[in-house]
Amino acid sequence: MTALRLTGLSWEELNSLMEAWGERPYRAKQIWSWLYVKLARDVAEMTDLPAGLRSRLQELSPPLAPQVLAHQLSQDGTEKWLLGLADGARIETVYIPDQDRGTLCLSSQVGCSLSCTFCHTGTQPLERNLEAAEIVEQVTFVRAELTRRGQKLTNVVLMGMGEPLYNYDAVVKAVRILLNGTGLAIGTRKITLSTAGVVPRLVQVGRDLGINMAISLHSVRDVVRDQLIPLNRKYNVQALREAILAFPLKHGRCITWEYLLLKGVNDSLEDAQALVAFLGDIPSKVNLISFNPWPGCTFEPSSRERTLRFQEVICAAGFVTVIRESRGGDIGAACGQLRALGCC
């Protein structure tokens, strides 16, 4: 009997299911509320449903939350969970608290196929795409944990394990569930998708979702970007820029460019000037990121002085530029460190 992933059903699909089962229309509203407002972890908690419907759902539906294999808390408050999925696959999910917000970093794949040379996740081969339900359940699980403690989840970033645009259909479906105003109700301004530059999907995702877009850039010179992000050999810097120029950017929004500064690789003043020329008149924000070392990687982070000089060039050109402070590095939860082959 095929498992029914309730958290992978859209609002329309859930209504259609209840209709097909001969249930009254309001049953879908009750189930939706249990999933995304009350954050139930099991169908058995849905006590206002008839016993027969609960039994039918429970018979077909797996648990509504992933298995927690390990949990780590950083000195800076960042948290990381190693989550076990129904088939034994493992992913990592990270929560980053701040004064006025709490951001959840979601995984979209088990492993990654991009093999970016600076990224520890890229050393874990791609096992499979996550289902929409497995993406959504990272959010419902963590929000339930935070609610219990009186903390909040305000923002979601698809910057965890995997390339979201290589799992397009499941990511779009999951994000639409997150956006639904009668459930989790996370707004389009509060969700960011990060891509290494899967050019054919860039404009499409902007039209389909209207959420924030972040580009993992790291260099605007093809010879360097080819080395850092092998995907660049397929979709080069010029192709990426053309796709962004066609991106349906909403009024008042900008593209976020993620730029990892690596000592002697992409951190010269010439690199900064080339970045300014690349950005041109694209509404942009630049996040300068410090490299987070991991075993076996030979890259080194740029010095603070060099980072500040790089920032000065970008700021002088009129672009908002933020030096993004690393969070969760002591537990392997910082940018580029996620890897779920073994226990945390």
BALOBA-1460 file (C-alpha; in Angstrom, 3 decimals):
// residues 344
<rec num="1" residu="m" x="0.000" y="0.000" z="0.000"/>
<rec num="2" residu="t" x="1.452" y="3.352" z="-1.075"/>
<rec num="3" residu="a" x="2.215" y="5.787" z="1.735"/>
<rec num="4" residu="l" x="0.202" y="8.987" z="1.717"/>
<rec num="5" residu="r" x="2.421" y="11.972" z="2.485"/>
<rec num="6" residu="l" x="-0.068" y="14.462" z="3.933"/>
<rec num="7" residu="t" x="2.604" y="17.157" z="4.179"/>
<rec num="8" residu="g" x="3.282" y="16.757" z="0.463"/>
<rec num="9" residu="l" x="-0.293" y="17.509" z="-0.581"/>
<rec num="10" residu="s" x="-1.208" y="20.956" z="-1.792"/>
<rec num="11" residu="w" x="-4.363" y="22.584" z="-0.430"/>
<rec num="12" residu="e" x="-6.158" y="21.639" z="-3.645"/>
<rec num="13" residu="e" x="-4.958" y="18.029" z="-3.497"/>
<rec num="14" residu="l" x="-6.035" y="17.639" z="0.123"/>
<rec num="15" residu="n" x="-9.523" y="18.931" z="-0.731"/>
<rec num="16" residu="s" x="-9.728" y="16.556" z="-3.689"/>
<rec num="17" residu="l" x="-8.694" y="13.630" z="-1.483"/>
<rec num="18" residu="m" x="-11.405" y="14.366" z="1.061"/>
<rec num="19" residu="e" x="-13.957" y="14.664" z="-1.727"/>
<rec num="20" residu="a" x="-12.830" y="11.338" z="-3.232"/>
<rec num="21" residu="w" x="-13.182" y="9.704" z="0.190"/>
<rec num="22" residu="g" x="-16.698" y="11.072" z="0.580"/>
<rec num="23" residu="e" x="-15.766" y="13.351" z="3.479"/>
<rec num="24" residu="r" x="-17.316" y="16.757" z="4.139"/>
<rec num="25" residu="p" x="-15.374" y="19.720" z="2.706"/>
<rec num="26" residu="y" x="-14.456" y="21.157" z="6.103"/>
<rec num="27" residu="r" x="-12.396" y="18.037" z="6.928"/>
<rec num="28" residu="a" x="-9.626" y="19.326" z="4.689"/>
<rec num="29" residu="k" x="-9.553" y="22.590" z="6.683"/>
<rec num="30" residu="q" x="-9.297" y="20.626" z="9.933"/>
<rec num="31" residu="i" x="-6.425" y="18.482" z="8.662"/>
<rec num="32" residu="w" x="-4.608" y="21.497" z="7.184"/>
<rec num="33" residu="s" x="-4.871" y="23.301" z="10.518"/>
<rec num="34" residu="w" x="-3.518" y="20.279" z="12.390"/>
<rec num="35" residu="l" x="-0.564" y="20.056" z="10.008"/>
<rec num="36" residu="y" x="0.445" y="23.711" z="9.748"/>
<rec num="37" residu="v" x="-1.098" y="25.635" z="12.655"/>
<rec num="38" residu="k" x="-1.184" y="23.097" z="15.480"/>
<rec num="39" residu="l" x="1.892" y="21.329" z="14.038"/>
<rec num="40" residu="a" x="0.763" y="17.765" z="14.753"/>
<rec num="41" residu="r" x="3.460" y="15.120" z="14.593"/>
<rec num="42" residu="d" x="1.043" y="12.220" z="14.163"/>
<rec num="43" residu="v" x="-2.452" y="11.731" z="12.772"/>
<rec num="44" residu="a" x="-3.495" y="10.371" z="16.182"/>
<rec num="45" residu="e" x="-3.293" y="13.944" z="17.536"/>
<rec num="46" residu="m" x="-6.098" y="15.088" z="15.202"/>
<rec num="47" residu="t" x="-8.767" y="14.467" z="17.818"/>
<rec num="48" residu="d" x="-11.597" y="16.426" z="16.180"/>
<rec num="49" residu="l" x="-11.594" y="14.093" z="13.166"/>
<rec num="50" residu="p" x="-13.923" y="11.089" z="13.186"/>
<rec num="51" residu="a" x="-12.225" y="7.921" z="14.429"/>
<rec num="52" residu="g" x="-12.775" y="6.232" z="11.057"/>
<rec num="53" residu="l" x="-11.077" y="9.030" z="9.118"/>
<rec num="54" residu="r" x="-8.199" y="9.178" z="11.602"/>
<rec num="55" residu="s" x="-7.747" y="5.424" z="11.292"/>
<rec num="56" residu="r" x="-7.744" y="5.600" z="7.500"/>
<rec num="57" residu="l" x="-5.225" y="8.433" z="7.437"/>
<rec num="58" residu="q" x="-3.005" y="6.753" z="10.012"/>
<rec num="59" residu="e" x="-3.036" y="3.495" z="8.103"/>
<rec num="60" residu="l" x="-1.794" y="5.208" z="4.953"/>
<rec num="61" residu="s" x="0.317" y="8.056" z="6.338"/>
<rec num="62" residu="p" x="3.832" y="7.781" z="7.799"/>
<rec num="63" residu="p" x="4.755" y="9.944" z="10.826"/>
<rec num="64" residu="l" x="4.496" y="13.670" z="10.154"/>
<rec num="65" residu="a" x="8.016" y="14.475" z="11.404"/>
<rec num="66" residu="p" x="11.485" y="13.134" z="10.552"/>
<rec num="67" residu="q" x="13.497" y="11.062" z="13.021"/>
<rec num="68" residu="v" x="16.041" y="13.076" z="15.013"/>
<rec num="69" residu="l" x="19.353" y="11.207" z="14.882"/>
<rec num="70" residu="a" x="21.425" y="13.946" z="16.489"/>
<rec num="71" residu="h" x="21.100" y="17.543" z="17.652"/>
<rec num="72" residu="q" x="23.888" y="20.055" z="18.247"/>
<rec num="73" residu="l" x="23.890" y="23.536" z="19.761"/>
<rec num="74" residu="s" x="26.593" y="26.040" z="18.828"/>
<rec num="75" residu="q" x="28.157" y="28.545" z="21.216"/>
<rec num="76" residu="d" x="26.438" y="31.287" z="19.193"/>
<rec num="77" residu="g" x="22.975" y="29.704" z="19.506"/>
<rec num="78" residu="t" x="22.857" y="28.098" z="16.076"/>
<rec num="79" residu="e" x="21.299" y="24.635" z="16.102"/>
<rec num="80" residu="k" x="21.770" y="21.707" z="13.746"/>
<rec num="81" residu="w" x="19.690" y="18.573" z="13.452"/>
<rec num="82" residu="l" x="20.719" y="15.375" z="11.699"/>
<rec num="83" residu="l" x="17.406" y="13.990" z="10.476"/>
<rec num="84" residu="g" x="16.643" y="10.447" z="9.385"/>
<rec num="85" residu="l" x="14.155" y="9.922" z="6.547"/>
<rec num="86" residu="a" x="11.840" y="6.956" z="5.988"/>
<rec num="87" residu="d" x="14.240" y="5.153" z="3.632"/>
<rec num="88" residu="g" x="17.252" y="5.597" z="5.916"/>
<rec num="89" residu="a" x="18.641" y="8.633" z="4.088"/>
<rec num="90" residu="r" x="19.985" y="11.511" z="6.204"/>
<rec num="91" residu="i" x="19.903" y="15.262" z="5.850"/>
<rec num="92" residu="e" x="20.949" y="18.232" z="7.979"/>
<rec num="93" residu="t" x="18.814" y="21.238" z="8.874"/>
<rec num="94" residu="v" x="20.094" y="24.386" z="10.598"/>
<rec num="95" residu="y" x="18.330" y="27.065" z="12.655"/>
<rec num="96" residu="i" x="20.008" y="30.464" z="13.128"/>
<rec num="97" residu="p" x="18.480" y="32.708" z="15.801"/>
<rec num="98" residu="d" x="18.882" y="36.470" z="15.789"/>
<rec num="99" residu="q" x="17.448" y="39.321" z="17.819"/>
<rec num="100" residu="d" x="14.496" y="40.050" z="15.561"/>
<rec num="101" residu="r" x="14.216" y="36.874" z="13.524"/>
<rec num="102" residu="g" x="14.914" y="33.164" z="13.352"/>
<rec num="103" residu="t" x="16.106" y="31.652" z="10.082"/>
<rec num="104" residu="l" x="15.827" y="28.011" z="9.062"/>
<rec num="105" residu="c" x="18.239" y="26.646" z="6.461"/>
<rec num="106" residu="l" x="16.538" y="23.846" z="4.517"/>
<rec num="107" residu="s" x="18.001" y="20.981" z="2.514"/>
<rec num="108" residu="s" x="16.462" y="20.085" z="-0.858"/>
<rec num="109" residu="q" x="18.496" y="16.995" z="-1.717"/>
<rec num="110" residu="v" x="20.299" y="14.155" z="0.030"/>
<rec num="111" residu="g" x="23.871" y="15.052" z="-0.872"/>
<rec num="112" residu="c" x="24.699" y="17.232" z="-3.881"/>
<rec num="113" residu="s" x="25.799" y="16.723" z="-7.468"/>
<rec num="114" residu="l" x="27.538" y="20.074" z="-8.014"/>
<rec num="115" residu="s" x="30.919" y="19.230" z="-6.410"/>
<rec num="116" residu="c" x="31.800" y="22.868" z="-5.693"/>
<rec num="117" residu="t" x="35.409" y="22.686" z="-4.562"/>
<rec num="118" residu="f" x="34.998" y="24.954" z="-1.516"/>
<rec num="119" residu="c" x="31.934" y="23.127" z="-0.174"/>
<rec num="120" residu="h" x="32.018" y="20.138" z="2.192"/>
<rec num="121" residu="t" x="28.487" y="19.131" z="1.141"/>
<rec num="122" residu="g" x="29.783" y="18.693" z="-2.393"/>
<rec num="123" residu="t" x="31.995" y="15.813" z="-1.244"/>
<rec num="124" residu="q" x="28.861" y="13.795" z="-0.418"/>
<rec num="125" residu="p" x="27.503" y="12.199" z="-3.608"/>
<rec num="126" residu="l" x="23.923" y="12.901" z="-4.549"/>
<rec num="127" residu="e" x="21.693" y="10.102" z="-3.276"/>
<rec num="128" residu="r" x="18.313" y="11.452" z="-4.305"/>
<rec num="129" residu="n" x="15.997" y="14.440" z="-4.393"/>
<rec num="130" residu="l" x="13.839" y="15.154" z="-1.377"/>
<rec num="131" residu="e" x="10.096" y="14.856" z="-1.743"/>
<rec num="132" residu="a" x="8.019" y="17.972" z="-1.173"/>
<rec num="133" residu="a" x="6.825" y="16.465" z="2.124"/>
<rec num="134" residu="e" x="10.409" y="15.981" z="3.326"/>
<rec num="135" residu="i" x="11.163" y="19.653" z="2.659"/>
<rec num="136" residu="v" x="7.969" y="20.848" z="4.361"/>
<rec num="137" residu="e" x="8.518" y="18.597" z="7.383"/>
<rec num="138" residu="q" x="11.858" y="20.259" z="8.128"/>
<rec num="139" residu="v" x="9.852" y="23.454" z="8.672"/>
<rec num="140" residu="t" x="6.985" y="21.948" z="10.660"/>
<rec num="141" residu="f" x="9.361" y="19.956" z="12.855"/>
<rec num="142" residu="v" x="11.592" y="22.922" z="13.710"/>
<rec num="143" residu="r" x="8.691" y="25.358" z="14.147"/>
<rec num="144" residu="a" x="7.084" y="22.915" z="16.608"/>
<rec num="145" residu="e" x="10.354" y="22.684" z="18.534"/>
<rec num="146" residu="l" x="10.721" y="26.461" z="18.650"/>
<rec num="147" residu="t" x="7.084" y="27.085" z="19.590"/>
<rec num="148" residu="r" x="7.459" y="24.753" z="22.532"/>
<rec num="149" residu="r" x="10.376" y="26.915" z="23.773"/>
<rec num="150" residu="g" x="8.825" y="30.277" z="23.004"/>
<rec num="151" residu="q" x="11.174" y="30.976" z="20.080"/>
<rec num="152" residu="k" x="10.197" y="31.962" z="16.573"/>
<rec num="153" residu="l" x="10.824" y="30.953" z="12.992"/>
<rec num="154" residu="t" x="10.433" y="33.941" z="10.686"/>
<rec num="155" residu="n" x="12.604" y="33.216" z="7.643"/>
<rec num="156" residu="v" x="13.387" y="30.209" z="5.481"/>
<rec num="157" residu="v" x="16.392" y="29.843" z="3.178"/>
<rec num="158" residu="l" x="16.910" y="26.997" z="0.737"/>
<rec num="159" residu="m" x="20.666" y="27.027" z="1.249"/>
<rec num="160" residu="g" x="21.202" y="23.637" z="2.890"/>
<rec num="161" residu="m" x="22.241" y="20.392" z="1.258"/>
<rec num="162" residu="g" x="21.630" y="20.211" z="-2.481"/>
<rec num="163" residu="e" x="20.858" y="22.467" z="-5.439"/>
<rec num="164" residu="p" x="17.170" y="23.477" z="-5.176"/>
<rec num="165" residu="l" x="16.731" y="24.082" z="-8.898"/>
<rec num="166" residu="y" x="17.782" y="20.499" z="-9.638"/>
<rec num="167" residu="n" x="14.764" y="19.382" z="-7.594"/>
<rec num="168" residu="y" x="12.481" y="21.925" z="-9.138"/>
<rec num="169" residu="d" x="8.999" y="20.410" z="-8.927"/>
<rec num="170" residu="a" x="9.301" y="19.274" z="-5.294"/>
<rec num="171" residu="v" x="10.831" y="22.597" z="-4.199"/>
<rec num="172" residu="v" x="8.107" y="24.647" z="-5.899"/>
<rec num="173" residu="k" x="5.370" y="22.496" z="-4.388"/>
<rec num="174" residu="a" x="6.936" y="22.667" z="-0.908"/>
<rec num="175" residu="v" x="7.388" y="26.452" z="-1.058"/>
<rec num="176" residu="r" x="3.773" y="26.924" z="-2.105"/>
<rec num="177" residu="i" x="2.727" y="24.967" z="0.989"/>
<rec num="178" residu="l" x="4.950" y="27.220" z="3.136"/>
<rec num="179" residu="l" x="3.399" y="30.312" z="1.562"/>
<rec num="180" residu="n" x="-0.221" y="29.291" z="2.122"/>
<rec num="181" residu="g" x="-1.767" y="31.977" z="4.304"/>
<rec num="182" residu="t" x="-4.074" y="29.612" z="6.186"/>
<rec num="183" residu="g" x="-1.203" y="27.461" z="7.415"/>
<rec num="184" residu="l" x="2.485" y="28.213" z="7.887"/>
<rec num="185" residu="a" x="1.936" y="31.598" z="6.185"/>
<rec num="186" residu="i" x="5.593" y="32.411" z="5.532"/>
<rec num="187" residu="g" x="5.596" y="35.386" z="3.138"/>
<rec num="188" residu="t" x="7.448" y="35.640" z="-0.168"/>
<rec num="189" residu="r" x="9.802" y="38.246" z="1.328"/>
<rec num="190" residu="k" x="10.751" y="35.761" z="4.054"/>
<rec num="191" residu="i" x="11.764" y="32.873" z="1.779"/>
<rec num="192" residu="t" x="15.030" y="32.843" z="-0.165"/>
<rec num="193" residu="l" x="16.185" y="30.272" z="-2.690"/>
<rec num="194" residu="s" x="19.916" y="30.001" z="-3.338"/>
<rec num="195" residu="t" x="21.241" y="28.525" z="-6.565"/>
<rec num="196" residu="a" x="24.684" y="28.019" z="-8.054"/>
<rec num="197" residu="g" x="23.218" y="29.108" z="-11.381"/>
<rec num="198" residu="v" x="20.944" y="26.555" z="-13.048"/>
<rec num="199" residu="v" x="20.215" y="29.054" z="-15.790"/>
<rec num="200" residu="p" x="17.225" y="27.386" z="-17.532"/>
<rec num="201" residu="r" x="15.232" y="27.389" z="-14.272"/>
<rec num="202" residu="l" x="16.078" y="30.872" z="-12.991"/>
<rec num="203" residu="v" x="13.439" y="32.914" z="-14.764"/>
<rec num="204" residu="q" x="10.859" y="30.149" z="-14.296"/>
<rec num="205" residu="v" x="11.254" y="30.014" z="-10.510"/>
<rec num="206" residu="g" x="10.831" y="33.782" z="-10.329"/>
<rec num="207" residu="r" x="7.545" y="33.538" z="-12.203"/>
<rec num="208" residu="d" x="6.330" y="30.490" z="-10.283"/>
<rec num="209" residu="l" x="7.096" y="31.631" z="-6.730"/>
<rec num="210" residu="g" x="8.019" y="35.311" z="-6.459"/>
<rec num="211" residu="i" x="10.386" y="34.648" z="-3.562"/>
<rec num="212" residu="n" x="13.843" y="36.117" z="-2.956"/>
<rec num="213" residu="m" x="16.717" y="34.889" z="-5.102"/>
<rec num="214" residu="a" x="20.328" y="34.429" z="-3.994"/>
<rec num="215" residu="i" x="23.069" y="33.483" z="-6.433"/>
<rec num="216" residu="s" x="26.140" y="31.582" z="-5.292"/>
<rec num="217" residu="l" x="28.585" y="33.594" z="-7.420"/>
<rec num="218" residu="h" x="32.092" y="33.718" z="-5.872"/>
<rec num="219" residu="s" x="33.776" y="35.019" z="-9.025"/>
<rec num="220" residu="v" x="32.829" y="36.764" z="-12.263"/>
<rec num="221" residu="r" x="35.843" y="35.378" z="-14.092"/>
<rec num="222" residu="d" x="35.014" y="32.108" z="-15.851"/>
<rec num="223" residu="v" x="38.493" y="30.692" z="-15.344"/>
<rec num="224" residu="v" x="38.093" y="31.048" z="-11.559"/>
<rec num="225" residu="r" x="34.394" y="30.173" z="-11.360"/>
<rec num="226" residu="d" x="35.016" y="27.032" z="-13.439"/>
<rec num="227" residu="q" x="37.410" y="25.922" z="-10.717"/>
<rec num="228" residu="l" x="35.113" y="26.775" z="-7.815"/>
<rec num="229" residu="i" x="31.733" y="25.802" z="-9.307"/>
<rec num="230" residu="p" x="32.005" y="23.178" z="-12.080"/>
<rec num="231" residu="l" x="28.418" y="24.021" z="-13.142"/>
<rec num="232" residu="n" x="29.898" y="27.229" z="-14.591"/>
<rec num="233" residu="r" x="31.355" y="25.169" z="-17.444"/>
<rec num="234" residu="k" x="27.769" y="24.473" z="-18.528"/>
<rec num="235" residu="y" x="26.220" y="27.845" z="-17.665"/>
<rec num="236" residu="n" x="28.950" y="30.466" z="-17.676"/>
<rec num="237" residu="v" x="29.039" y="33.913" z="-16.098"/>
<rec num="238" residu="q" x="27.560" y="35.672" z="-19.130"/>
<rec num="239" residu="a" x="24.685" y="33.169" z="-19.373"/>
<rec num="240" residu="l" x="24.021" y="33.652" z="-15.670"/>
<rec num="241" residu="r" x="23.939" y="37.435" z="-16.023"/>
<rec num="242" residu="e" x="21.559" y="37.269" z="-18.985"/>
<rec num="243" residu="a" x="19.208" y="35.044" z="-16.991"/>
<rec num="244" residu="i" x="19.214" y="37.503" z="-14.080"/>
<rec num="245" residu="l" x="18.512" y="40.411" z="-16.416"/>
<rec num="246" residu="a" x="15.388" y="38.506" z="-17.500"/>
<rec num="247" residu="f" x="14.416" y="37.596" z="-13.933"/>
<rec num="248" residu="p" x="10.975" y="38.970" z="-12.934"/>
<rec num="249" residu="l" x="12.155" y="41.000" z="-9.958"/>
<rec num="250" residu="k" x="9.343" y="42.434" z="-7.856"/>
<rec num="251" residu="h" x="9.270" y="46.158" z="-7.064"/>
<rec num="252" residu="g" x="11.623" y="47.033" z="-4.212"/>
<rec num="253" residu="r" x="13.426" y="43.683" z="-4.341"/>
<rec num="254" residu="c" x="16.993" y="42.960" z="-5.333"/>
<rec num="255" residu="i" x="19.133" y="39.962" z="-6.240"/>
<rec num="256" residu="t" x="21.423" y="38.765" z="-3.463"/>
<rec num="257" residu="w" x="24.881" y="37.688" z="-4.602"/>
<rec num="258" residu="e" x="26.781" y="35.319" z="-2.328"/>
<rec num="259" residu="y" x="30.523" y="35.874" z="-2.640"/>
<rec num="260" residu="l" x="32.843" y="33.595" z="-0.680"/>
<rec num="261" residu="l" x="36.222" y="35.272" z="-0.225"/>
<rec num="262" residu="l" x="39.144" y="32.872" z="-0.664"/>
<rec num="263" residu="k" x="42.713" y="33.962" z="0.001"/>
<rec num="264" residu="g" x="44.622" y="34.542" z="-3.232"/>
<rec num="265" residu="v" x="41.829" y="33.126" z="-5.394"/>
<rec num="266" residu="n" x="39.071" y="35.738" z="-5.775"/>
<rec num="267" residu="d" x="39.764" y="38.467" z="-3.219"/>
<rec num="268" residu="s" x="41.884" y="41.035" z="-5.058"/>
<rec num="269" residu="l" x="40.849" y="44.612" z="-5.737"/>
<rec num="270" residu="e" x="40.730" y="43.650" z="-9.410"/>
<rec num="271" residu="d" x="38.217" y="40.940" z="-8.531"/>
<rec num="272" residu="a" x="36.120" y="43.511" z="-6.673"/>
<rec num="273" residu="q" x="36.197" y="45.907" z="-9.629"/>
<rec num="274" residu="a" x="35.230" y="43.086" z="-11.997"/>
<rec num="275" residu="l" x="32.288" y="42.272" z="-9.720"/>
<rec num="276" residu="v" x="31.117" y="45.897" z="-9.834"/>
<rec num="277" residu="a" x="31.260" y="45.852" z="-13.631"/>
<rec num="278" residu="f" x="29.329" y="42.561" z="-13.703"/>
<rec num="279" residu="l" x="26.560" y="43.924" z="-11.465"/>
<rec num="280" residu="g" x="26.102" y="47.010" z="-13.601"/>
<rec num="281" residu="d" x="22.559" y="48.288" z="-13.086"/>
<rec num="282" residu="i" x="21.132" y="45.049" z="-11.626"/>
<rec num="283" residu="p" x="19.415" y="45.855" z="-8.287"/>
<rec num="284" residu="s" x="21.802" y="43.979" z="-6.032"/>
<rec num="285" residu="k" x="22.946" y="43.188" z="-2.536"/>
<rec num="286" residu="v" x="26.307" y="41.502" z="-2.022"/>
<rec num="287" residu="n" x="26.959" y="39.158" z="0.879"/>
<rec num="288" residu="l" x="30.658" y="38.684" z="1.509"/>
<rec num="289" residu="i" x="31.169" y="35.318" z="3.180"/>
<rec num="290" residu="s" x="34.114" y="34.014" z="5.150"/>
<rec num="291" residu="f" x="35.352" y="30.570" z="4.180"/>
<rec num="292" residu="n" x="34.644" y="27.888" z="6.783"/>
<rec num="293" residu="p" x="37.495" y="25.356" z="6.690"/>
<rec num="294" residu="w" x="36.806" y="21.631" z="6.644"/>
<rec num="295" residu="p" x="39.133" y="18.596" z="6.670"/>
<rec num="296" residu="g" x="40.922" y="17.996" z="3.397"/>
<rec num="297" residu="c" x="40.168" y="21.361" z="1.799"/>
<rec num="298" residu="t" x="43.172" y="23.506" z="0.860"/>
<rec num="299" residu="f" x="41.424" y="26.878" z="0.538"/>
<rec num="300" residu="e" x="42.050" y="29.549" z="3.162"/>
<rec num="301" residu="p" x="39.848" y="32.455" z="4.237"/>
<rec num="302" residu="s" x="40.757" y="35.991" z="3.222"/>
<rec num="303" residu="s" x="42.139" y="38.251" z="5.915"/>
<rec num="304" residu="r" x="39.850" y="40.749" z="7.610"/>
<rec num="305" residu="e" x="41.825" y="43.626" z="6.113"/>
<rec num="306" residu="r" x="41.459" y="42.256" z="2.583"/>
<rec num="307" residu="t" x="37.749" y="41.606" z="3.154"/>
<rec num="308" residu="l" x="37.197" y="45.209" z="4.258"/>
<rec num="309" residu="r" x="39.083" y="46.569" z="1.244"/>
<rec num="310" residu="f" x="36.985" y="44.370" z="-1.056"/>
<rec num="311" residu="q" x="33.838" y="45.670" z="0.628"/>
<rec num="312" residu="e" x="34.938" y="49.283" z="0.195"/>
<rec num="313" residu="v" x="35.108" y="48.867" z="-3.582"/>
<rec num="314" residu="i" x="31.610" y="47.409" z="-3.778"/>
<rec num="315" residu="c" x="30.142" y="50.019" z="-1.421"/>
<rec num="316" residu="a" x="31.786" y="52.854" z="-3.334"/>
<rec num="317" residu="a" x="29.926" y="51.680" z="-6.440"/>
<rec num="318" residu="g" x="26.620" y="52.148" z="-4.578"/>
<rec num="319" residu="f" x="25.757" y="48.546" z="-3.735"/>
<rec num="320" residu="v" x="24.615" y="47.371" z="-0.329"/>
<rec num="321" residu="t" x="27.379" y="45.057" z="0.850"/>
<rec num="322" residu="v" x="27.299" y="42.986" z="4.014"/>
<rec num="323" residu="i" x="30.092" y="40.977" z="5.574"/>
<rec num="324" residu="r" x="28.118" y="37.979" z="6.697"/>
<rec num="325" residu="e" x="29.436" y="36.704" z="9.982"/>
<rec num="326" residu="s" x="29.837" y="32.952" z="10.163"/>
<rec num="327" residu="r" x="27.403" y="31.144" z="12.454"/>
<rec num="328" residu="g" x="27.594" y="27.602" z="13.790"/>
<rec num="329" residu="g" x="31.130" y="26.846" z="12.651"/>
<rec num="330" residu="d" x="31.958" y="24.971" z="15.861"/>
<rec num="331" residu="i" x="29.280" y="22.361" z="15.081"/>
<rec num="332" residu="g" x="29.812" y="22.126" z="11.312"/>
<rec num="333" residu="a" x="26.652" y="24.136" z="10.625"/>
<rec num="334" residu="a" x="28.172" y="27.119" z="8.829"/>
<rec num="335" residu="c" x="27.983" y="27.880" z="5.120"/>
<rec num="336" residu="g" x="29.388" y="24.991" z="3.080"/>
<rec num="337" residu="q" x="29.902" y="22.652" z="6.041"/>
<rec num="338" residu="l" x="26.756" y="20.505" z="5.961"/>
<rec num="339" residu="r" x="27.378" y="16.816" z="5.341"/>
<rec num="340" residu="a" x="25.138" y="14.038" z="6.616"/>
<rec num="341" residu="l" x="26.953" y="10.788" z="5.943"/>
<rec num="342" residu="g" x="27.694" y="10.104" z="9.593"/>
<rec num="343" residu="c" x="26.442" y="11.144" z="12.975"/>
<rec num="344" residu="c" x="27.085" y="14.743" z="14.022"/>
